[in-house]
Amino acid sequence: MPWGEAARVVRLEDCGPVRPFPVRSGRRFAPGWWWSATTGRLVHYGSGVMRTQVMLLDRDPSVMTMACRPVELSWRGSEGTVVSHAPHLMARFSDGGGLLLDCAGRGKISPRLAHRADVMAAVGWQYRVTSPPEPVVAANLGWLSGYRHPRYRNTALMEEAVQVFARPRPLIEGARDLGDTIRVLPALFHALWTGALSAPLNDPLHEQVTVTAGPGEWASA
C-alpha cells in the first residue's frame, strides 16, 4: 500500500510488530512489554534503549497512542535496489500528526541509519533518530514511572499539593505538610510523572529535591 494512503487509513497503533525481536544470549535486556499509562495497553519493545524511548513517549502529554514496529517501508535506493526499513516505534499526537522513531545507542549515528533518516524525513510524518537521555535523567524517570498507574492519583490531595508547592520547596517538607508521608509520597511521585509537579531531573531524586507546582522546563525532556 502506498505510504500516503496507509498513513491516512490504517490504525498503525493497533498493529503488532512486523518483525520479531530476537533474544540474544548474554544481552542484559531482552524483549519485553511496557504498560502504557497513556493508552492503558501493553507496548512491545525489543531492547533497553527502546524501552527508555517508550517510557519517554508514555510521559509526553502530546502523545495519544504508540506502537512498536507496526509498519515496514520499502523504496528503491540510488542503485535501483529495493531497500526496506521498519522504524522501531510510532506515536500519534493529539493534533492528529504522527511520529516514526528509531532508537540509537550513545555513540554516533551510523551512516546507514543517517541515510534512513534522510529517506524517512520525506514520508510525511515526523521522523526522529533518538539517543538515550543522560543516565541520571533516565534513572529519575524510571523511578517516577513506577508511579505512573492511575491508582496513585489523588485529586483532592493534588489540589492541596499545588498550594503547598506554589513556591519551590524540598519534597519531604511539602509531603509532611500534606499529611502521612507513606500515603502522600506515592501521589506526589505520580504528580511528578504527569507534570502536575516538577523537579530537576539532572540530579538524583531524593527527599530534599526542590519541587514546585506545574510541569516546569523538564516536562518536555
C-alpha positions as CSV (number, residue, x, y, z in Angstrom):
1,M,0.0,0.0,0.0
2,P,1.4,3.5,-0.8
3,W,2.6,5.2,2.4
4,G,0.4,8.2,1.9
5,E,-2.7,6.0,1.9
6,A,-1.6,3.8,4.7
7,A,-0.8,6.8,7.0
8,R,-4.3,8.1,6.4
9,V,-6.4,5.0,6.7
10,V,-4.5,2.4,8.8
11,R,-4.6,2.5,12.6
12,L,-0.9,1.6,13.0
13,E,-1.3,1.8,16.8
14,D,-3.4,-1.4,16.6
15,C,-0.9,-3.3,14.6
16,G,1.6,-5.8,16.0
17,P,5.3,-5.7,15.2
18,V,6.0,-6.5,11.5
19,R,9.3,-8.2,12.6
20,P,10.0,-10.2,15.7
21,F,12.8,-9.2,18.1
22,P,15.5,-11.8,18.6
23,V,16.6,-12.9,22.1
24,R,20.4,-12.7,22.1
25,S,22.4,-14.7,24.7
26,G,24.4,-12.5,27.0
27,R,22.4,-9.3,26.5
28,R,21.4,-7.5,29.6
29,F,17.9,-6.6,28.2
30,A,15.6,-9.0,26.4
31,P,12.4,-8.1,24.5
32,G,9.5,-7.3,26.8
33,W,6.3,-5.3,27.4
34,W,5.7,-1.8,28.8
35,W,2.3,-1.0,30.4
36,S,1.4,2.4,28.9
37,A,-0.3,4.9,31.2
38,T,-1.3,6.9,28.1
39,T,-3.3,4.1,26.5
40,G,-3.8,1.5,29.2
41,R,-2.3,-1.1,26.9
42,L,0.9,-3.0,26.6
43,V,3.6,-1.8,24.2
44,H,6.2,-4.2,23.0
45,Y,9.9,-3.3,23.0
46,G,13.0,-5.1,21.7
47,S,15.8,-3.6,23.8
48,G,16.7,-1.4,26.8
49,V,17.2,1.7,24.6
50,M,13.8,1.1,23.0
51,R,12.1,0.6,26.4
52,T,13.5,4.0,27.5
53,Q,12.1,5.7,24.4
54,V,8.7,4.0,25.1
55,M,8.8,5.4,28.6
56,L,9.6,9.0,27.3
57,L,6.7,8.7,24.8
58,D,4.4,7.5,27.5
59,R,5.2,10.6,29.6
60,D,4.8,13.1,26.7
61,P,1.4,14.8,27.1
62,S,1.1,15.4,23.4
63,V,1.2,11.6,22.6
64,M,-2.2,9.9,22.4
65,T,-1.1,6.4,21.4
66,M,2.0,4.4,20.4
67,A,3.1,1.1,19.0
68,C,6.3,-0.9,18.3
69,R,7.4,-1.6,14.7
70,P,3.9,-1.6,13.2
71,V,4.9,-0.7,9.7
72,E,7.7,-1.5,7.2
73,L,8.6,0.9,4.4
74,S,10.2,0.0,1.1
75,W,11.7,2.1,-1.6
76,R,14.3,2.0,-4.3
77,G,17.8,3.0,-3.5
78,S,20.1,5.0,-5.6
79,E,21.3,1.9,-7.5
80,G,17.7,0.7,-8.1
81,T,17.8,-2.0,-5.4
82,V,14.8,-2.3,-3.1
83,V,15.5,-1.1,0.5
84,S,13.2,-1.9,3.4
85,H,13.1,-0.4,6.9
86,A,10.8,-0.9,9.9
87,P,11.1,2.0,12.3
88,H,11.3,0.9,15.9
89,L,8.4,3.0,17.2
90,M,5.4,5.1,16.1
91,A,3.3,7.6,18.0
92,R,0.2,9.6,17.2
93,F,-0.2,13.1,18.6
94,S,-3.3,14.8,19.9
95,D,-3.2,17.2,16.9
96,G,-3.5,14.2,14.6
97,G,0.1,14.2,13.5
98,G,2.3,11.1,13.6
99,L,5.9,10.2,14.5
100,L,8.2,7.4,13.3
101,L,11.2,6.9,15.6
102,D,14.4,4.8,15.6
103,C,16.4,4.2,18.7
104,A,20.1,4.7,18.6
105,G,22.8,4.0,21.2
106,R,25.0,6.5,22.8
107,G,27.6,6.5,20.1
108,K,27.4,8.5,16.8
109,I,24.6,7.6,14.4
110,S,25.8,5.2,11.8
111,P,25.9,6.4,8.1
112,R,23.4,3.7,7.3
113,L,20.9,5.0,9.9
114,A,21.6,8.6,8.9
115,H,20.7,7.7,5.3
116,R,17.5,6.1,6.6
117,A,16.7,9.3,8.3
118,D,17.1,11.3,5.1
119,V,14.6,9.0,3.3
120,M,12.2,8.7,6.2
121,A,12.0,12.5,6.6
122,A,10.3,12.6,3.3
123,V,7.4,10.3,4.1
124,G,5.1,13.0,5.6
125,W,5.2,12.2,9.3
126,Q,7.8,13.4,11.8
127,Y,10.8,11.2,11.9
128,R,13.5,11.1,14.6
129,V,16.6,9.1,15.4
130,T,16.9,9.4,19.2
131,S,19.8,8.6,21.6
132,P,19.2,7.7,25.2
133,P,18.8,10.6,27.7
134,E,21.6,11.1,30.3
135,P,21.8,8.2,32.8
136,V,20.6,10.3,35.7
137,V,17.6,11.6,33.8
138,A,16.7,8.1,32.7
139,A,17.1,6.7,36.2
140,N,14.9,9.5,37.7
141,L,12.2,9.0,35.1
142,G,12.5,5.2,35.6
143,W,11.7,5.7,39.3
144,L,8.8,8.0,38.6
145,S,7.4,5.7,36.0
146,G,6.9,3.2,38.8
147,Y,4.1,5.5,40.0
148,R,2.5,6.1,36.5
149,H,-0.6,4.0,37.2
150,P,-3.8,5.9,37.9
151,R,-4.2,4.1,41.2
152,Y,-1.7,6.6,42.6
153,R,-3.7,9.6,41.5
154,N,-5.4,11.5,44.4
155,T,-7.3,14.5,43.0
156,A,-8.1,16.0,46.4
157,L,-4.5,15.7,47.6
158,M,-3.2,17.2,44.4
159,E,-5.3,20.3,44.9
160,E,-3.6,20.8,48.2
161,A,-0.2,19.9,46.8
162,V,-0.5,22.7,44.2
163,Q,-0.9,25.2,47.0
164,V,1.8,23.6,49.2
165,F,4.3,23.7,46.3
166,A,3.2,27.0,44.9
167,R,6.7,28.2,45.8
168,P,9.7,25.8,45.3
169,R,10.5,23.8,48.5
170,P,12.0,20.4,49.4
171,L,9.9,17.4,48.6
172,I,9.9,16.0,52.1
173,E,8.8,19.3,53.7
174,G,5.8,19.6,51.5
175,A,4.9,15.9,52.0
176,R,4.9,16.3,55.7
177,D,2.7,19.4,55.5
178,L,0.2,17.3,53.4
179,G,-0.1,14.5,56.0
180,D,1.3,11.0,56.4
181,T,4.3,10.7,54.1
182,I,3.6,7.0,53.5
183,R,0.3,8.0,51.9
184,V,1.4,11.3,50.4
185,L,4.7,10.4,48.6
186,P,3.3,7.9,46.1
187,A,0.7,10.6,45.0
188,L,3.5,13.2,44.7
189,F,5.6,10.8,42.6
190,H,2.6,10.3,40.4
191,A,2.2,14.1,40.1
192,L,5.9,14.4,39.2
193,W,5.4,11.8,36.5
194,T,2.4,13.5,35.0
195,G,3.8,17.0,35.2
196,A,1.4,18.4,37.8
197,L,4.5,19.0,39.9
198,S,8.1,19.4,38.7
199,A,11.6,18.8,39.9
200,P,15.0,19.0,38.3
201,L,16.0,15.7,36.7
202,N,19.6,16.3,36.1
203,D,20.5,15.4,39.7
204,P,19.4,12.2,41.5
205,L,16.0,12.5,43.1
206,H,16.0,12.5,46.9
207,E,13.9,13.7,49.8
208,Q,15.4,17.2,49.7
209,V,14.9,17.7,45.9
210,T,13.2,21.1,45.1
211,V,9.7,20.6,43.9
212,T,7.3,23.2,42.5
213,A,3.8,23.2,41.1
214,G,3.4,22.9,37.3
215,P,5.3,20.9,34.6
216,G,8.4,23.1,34.6
217,E,11.0,23.1,31.8
218,W,11.9,19.4,32.2
219,A,8.4,18.2,31.2
220,S,9.3,18.0,27.5
221,A,12.7,16.3,28.1
